[in-house]
């Protein structure tokens, strides 16, 4: 059996826990946001996780708007020289990795983006292996992989 990496919803329907968000997540001025899990591991489980996460996201947006501080929503940041950074965040498909390098003028010198779909396509292949052709559309849509390779 080949080892495969799973992320996001697909990870939570298989193992019910780990993803880039960790958990539970504390959001400033909003309170605790609990990770939505369902360990059934099937198409229905993935659908219900999406529904619950949408409900939770809408609630968070309303709370953030209610506590929006006064002042500018955009500021100018002067470049301080060449620098680079990396970020890992949880998106609706799973974790998104961004690595960015800026030159001395603040312009992008190098960038690497990785979407969760890069790990989910091989997982989808494993799910449909040995399955009937008629099940493919349902399995494919339940994983909802990005066809462009990165969906940012």
N, C-alpha and C positions, 0 to 999 in steps of 0.2 A: 504494500500500500504506500503510495506517494504521500509525503507530507505537503499540506497546502496551508497557506495563510489566509485567514478570513478577517474581515473588518466590518465595523458598523452594524447594521441591522442583521446581516448574515451571521456575524459572530454572536450577537445577543440571542438569536433563536437557537443557536447550537449550544452555547455555554452560559448564556444569561448574565455575563458580567463584563469582562474587560473590553475597553475601547479607549480612544484617545481622550475622551471626556473624563475618564476615571469615575468617581462617583461616591456619594452624591456631590453635586457641584453647587458651590455657594456663589451666587451672583450678587454683586453689590446692589444694595437697596431692594432686592427682590426676594431674597430668602433662599431656601433650599430647593433645588431642582433635582428631582429623582430621575435616574435613568429608567427608561421604559424597557422591560425585558419580557420575553415570552420564550420558554425553552422547548416549545413543541417542534421547532425545526422545519416547519413546512411553509407553503405559500401563504396560508391563512395567517400564520404567526407573523410573517413579514408584513402582511397587509395591516394587521392590527397594531403592530409597533408603529408603522407610519401614521396611522390615524391618531394614535395617542400622542405621538411626538408633534404632530401638527397642532393639536389642541393645546399642548404645553407651550409650543412656540408662540401661538397667538396670545396666550395668557402673559407670557414674558414680554412680548412687544407692548401690550397694553400697560403693564406695570412700568416698563422703562419710559414710555411716553408720559406717564403720570408723574414720574420723578426726574424728568429732563431738566438739568440745571439751566439757569439763565446764562446768556453770553453767546459768543460766536460758536458756530458749528464747524468752522474751518479756520485754520491758522496756517501761516507760512513758517516752514522750518528751514533754516539756513543749513547748507551742507557743512559738515565738520571735517571732511576728508574722506578717504576711502574707508569703507567698512563693509561688514557682511553680517548676516543673521539667518536664523532658521526658526521656523514656527511649525507647530503641529497642532491642528485644531480638528474637532469633530464636526463633520458636515453630515448631511442627510444620508449619503451613501457610505459613510465611514470616515476615516481620518484623511486629511489633506495635509501634505507636507509642502512647504515652500522654503527654498533656500535662495537668498538674494545677495548679490554683491554690488555695491555702489562704487563708482570711481570718485576721484577727488572733487568733481564738480556736482556730485549728487545724482548723476545719471546711472541708469542700470548698466552694469558691466557684464554680469552673468546672472542667470536665473534658472532654477530647476523646480518644476512643479510635478507633484505626484498625487493623483486622485485615487480614491479607494478602488475604482474599477480596475486598476492595473492588477489587483489581487483577486478581484471577483470573477473575471473572465475564466481563469483556470478552474475556479470553484464551480462555476456554472457547467463547465465541461464535465466535471466529475459527477455532478448531480444528474445530468441527462444521459450519461453513459449507461448503455443497456436498457434505457427507457424507450417507450414507444414514441414515434415521431409526433403523434397528436399531442403529447404532453409538452413538447418543446416550447410553444408560444407561452403557455402558462408559467413554466419555469423561468423562461427568459424575462418575462415582464416582472416576475416577482423579485428577481435580482436587480432589475432596472439599471444595468450597467451603462456607462457612457460609451457611445459608439465612437466618439472622437478620441478616446484615450485619456483625456483629462477634461473634466467638466467643472470648470472653476468660474 
